[in-house]
Amino acid sequence: MDLRALRYFAAVAETGHMTRAAERLGIAQPPLSQQIKQLERSLGLVLFKRHPRGVTLTEAGRLFQAEALRLLDDAQAMRARMKRVAEGQAGVLRVGFTSSAAAHRFVPDALRAFRQSHPGIELQLREANAAGLTDALASGRLHAALLRRPVARPDGLRFETLLREPLVAALPVDRLPPPSNGRAKALPLARLCNEPLILVRRPGAPGMYADLLSLCHAQGLAPQVVAEVDRMMTNLNLVAAGVGASVVPASMAGVHPHAVAYLPLAGCETLDAPLTLAWREGEDSLPAQQFHALLQARAKPPAAGSASGPRRRKVPA
C-alpha cells in the first residue's frame, strides 16, 4: 500500500463513481479499477459495493476512509514541514556557549536577532566550558559554539575569531588600591600578583590564563593561584566573596558591582579575550549555516559613520 493507492481510494469514495474519480485523478478508468481491487486484496476487505451507476462504501470502507484521510493529511503536513526545512524556515539549531562568551552583549544580541529572523527554527541552548563544547561539536551534539579561546582543535572543526576585547583585573572592593586624583588607575601586574589568584582550570581555558601566567613569569613575578574553577562566572562569585582576585574579559565588568571592582591592567596590552565561533566543517544544517552567516555579518566592523556592529566595551582607566 502506498500514498497513491490511498489517494485513488479517497477520490473514488468521495465521488462514488469510478469514471468521475478517474477524470479527477487524470488517469483512465480501467487502471483505477484495478488499483482499487488490488488495494482490497492487500487488505483482505471489500471496500466498495459496486452498482450499475456507481459505488458506495461498505462498513469496512467507511472505517478505512477515516484512516486513509488521516494518513493523507499527515503526509501533506509532512511535505509542508519539509518544504519549510528546505527553505531554512523550520528545524532545530543547537548552540552552546561559555558563561564568559554569553556575558558579551554580542552573544545575546545575535541570538535575539536570529530568533526574530527565523521564528520557525527551534533554538536549543547549552552552557558548558570550552572543552565540553568542543567535544559536543565534534560528536554532533551541537551545531555551533561560542567560546573564548579554543582549548583544542580537533579535525573537522573550524574556529573563527569574531571579535577581541581586553582582559581586566577583578578585585574585592575592599582590596581596591587608593584612587589617584579621584579616579581608579590601571593596576600593575606586580600588584595583581600580590593578591591570591582565582583562575579557570587550564584544561577549560588554557589560552588566556596561560598567556597571563607567561607574562607574569617573564616579568619575574610569582603569582599565587589559590583556586582553579570550571567557569569564569565562578571566578567572580569567589572574588565577590573575598577569596582573591581574578582576571576576566572586559565585558564581564559589572558582575557583582557591590562587591567586585574592575580595573584595566597596566602594561598588559598583549593580553586579550577573543570571542570565537566554532562549528563543524561541511555543516549541512541550513539553520546552522544561516546562524554562521548572521554572526559573521554582525561581527564585521561598522562602515565609516555607521553605529552598527559589535563594539568593545570600554573600561575606565
N, C-alpha and C positions, 0 to 999 in steps of 0.2 A: 504494500500500500504506500502511495506517495501523495504529495500535496495535489498533484494534477488530478488524481483519481477523486480526491475529496472535492476539488473544485467542480469536476464533472458531476458528481453526485449532487452537490448543492444546487447547481443550475437546474438539473432535472427535477429535484424536489421542489424548487421554487416555481418553476414554470408548469410542472405537471404534464410535460409533453416532451418527448424525445426530440422531435424535429425542431420545435421552438428553442429548446436548450442548445441543440447543435448550432443553430443560427446565431444564438447569443455568444457561443464559445468560438465561432468561426471555424468549425470543423464539419465534416459530413456526418449524417445521422447514423449510418451503419457502424463506423468505428466507435461512436459514442455508445451505442447499444452494447457493443462487445465489451467496452471498458466497464460498463455498469454490471454486466453479467460476470466479468472476471472479478470485480470487487465483491460481488455477492458470494462467489465461490470461495474467495480467500477468507471471508468472514464466516462462512457456513450459515448465512442468513439470507432470507428473501427480504429485500428492502422495499420493493415496489410491487403493487398489484397492477398487472397490465390490463388495460381496457381498450376497446376499439378506438376510442378518441383520446387516449392519454394514459397517464399512470397516476396512482395515489400511493402514499406511503403506508407501509404496514406498521404495526405497533413497534416492531424492531427498527423499522426505518425511521420512525419518529425519534426513538431514543438515539439512534446513530446520527441523525441530523443535528441534534444538540451538541454531540461530541465533535462532529465534523466542523460545525461552525465555530466552536471554541478553538479548535486547533488552527483553523484558517485565520481567525482573529489574532491568535498568538503569533503565527508566522508573519502576518502583516506587521504586527507591532515589533517583532524582532527585526524585520527588514528596515523599519523606520529607525530603530535604535542603532543598527549597524551603519546606516547611512549617516547618522549624526556622528558616530565614531569615526567614520571615514573622512568626514569633513572637519574633524577636530572639535566638535561641539559637545561631545559626551565622552565619558571614560573616567579613568582613575589616574590621579597623579600622586605619587608618594614622595614626599620631600622631607629630608632630615636636616637638622641644624644643631650647632653647638649653642650653648647658652650665651657665649660671648658674641657669636655671629648674630644671634637674634637681638642682641642689645643695640646693634647699629640700626638706625631708623631705615636704612636702605632695605633691610630684610622684610619687616612687617609692611612697609610701603609697597614693595614688589609683590608680596603675597596678596595684599588687598587689591592691587591693580589686576593681578591675574584672576582673582575671583570675579571682579567686575567685568572683565573682558571675556571670561569663559565660565559663565554661571552654570552650565550643564556638566562641568567636569568636577568630580568629587575629589577634593583636596585632602589627602591624609598626611598629617604632620607627625614627626617624631623627633624628640630631642635626645641626643647622646653625645659622647665625646668624639673627637675626630677619629680615633681608632675604630670605635664601634660603627660610625657612619661609613668609613671606608670599607669595612667588612660587609656591611649591609648592601652597599653599592655593588661590590664585587660579586655577591651572591644573588643579586637581582631583587632583593627585598626593598630597594629604594630606586627611584628614577633619577634623583638628583640630591645633592647635599650642599649645604652652605657651611663652611667651616673657616677657620683661620689659616694656619699653615699646615699643609699635609703632613701626616706622620709617616706615611708610606705611599708608594706609587706603584700599585700592582699593575701588571699587564692588563690592558683592556680598559683602564680608567684614564680619563683626561681631567686636567686641572687648569682652571683659568683664573687669574687674579682679576677681580672686578674693581677693587679699589684698595688704597692703603691709608692707614691713619697712625699717628704716633702712639707710643706707649706712655703712660703716666704712672707716677707713684701714687699709691693709696695708703694712707696712714690713719691710725686712730686720731680723732680730733685733739685728744689731749697730748699727742706727741707731735703736733704741728709746730714747725720752727717759728720763732717770732717773726712777724711780718716786717718788711722793710718799706718805710715810707707809706705805711698803711696798706701795703699790698703783699700778698704771699709771693715769694720769689721762687725761681726754679730750684729744685732740690739736687744738690751734688750727689753723684753716685756714691761717694765715700760716706755721706751722711745716711743714705739709704742702707748701706751695708752695716751701719751701726745698729740697725733695727733687726729683730728676729724676722726672717722672711717666710712667707707662706706662698708656695708656688704650686702650679698644676703639675701632677706627676709627669715625668719626662716621656713615658710611653703615650700619654694623652696629648701633650702639646710640647714636643721636644724642640721645635724650631725657635720660637720666641724666647723661651726661657734658657735654651742652650746659648742663644746669642747674648742674653743678659749676663749669664754666668761667665761666658768667654770674655766679655768686655770688662767685667769685674776683675778677673784674673789677669788680664792684660794690663790693668792699672795697678796691679799688686794688691788688690783688695781680696779679703777672705769673707764672703757673705756667709751668714749662719742660717741655714734653712731649717726651720723648726717644724714645718708641716708640709706635706705634699698631699694635694687633694685631687679629685677627679674632674672638677669643673671650676671655671673662673668665678662663677657666682658664689660658690662655697668659699673661695678666697675672700670675697668681700664680706660675707657673713662673719668669718673669723676676724677680719680686720675690724669690723664694727664691734665685735666682742672684746677687742683689745688684745688679741693673741699676738699680733705682729703686724708687719707691713707687707704690701704686695705690689705688683706691677700689672696693670691691666690696659686694654685698649682704651683710647680716649673717649670713645662712645659710651663706655660704661660709667664715666664720671657722672655722679648724681645719684647712684645707688646708695641707700642709707645716708642721706646728706646730713642727718643729725649726728652721725657717729663717725663718718669717714670723710677725710679731707683728700682732695686730689691735687697733685702738683706736677707740672712738667719736670722732666729730668734734664738737668744741665749737662751739656756735652755728650748727649746720647742720641744725636740726630740719626745715627745709623740704625737705631732700634725702632722698628715699626711693626704694626699688626696688619697683615693683609686680610682681605675678605675674599675667600676663594670659592668658586663654583666647581663642583666635581660631578662628573656624570660618566656613564658607560660609553665607550667608543662604539659607534654604529648603532646607537639607540634607535629602536624602531617605533617607540611610542610617540604618536603625534602630539599628545598633550605635553610630553616631556620636551619635545623639540620646540613647541610653542613657548614653553616656560623658559628654556635656554635663550631663545631669541628675545623674549621680553627682558630678561635680566641683562643680557649683553647690550640691548638698546638703552636701558636705563643707566647702565654703568658708563656709557660714553660721556666724555667731558662735554659740558654745555657749549654751544656755539657762542661766539663773542656777543655780549649783550643779552644773553639768554639767562633766565633764572632757573631753568630746569636742570635735571641731572643730580647725582649724588654729590654731597659736599662733605668735606672733612670738618668734623666738629672741632671748634677752637677751644683750647684750654688756656685760661688766663695765665700769663707769665708772672 
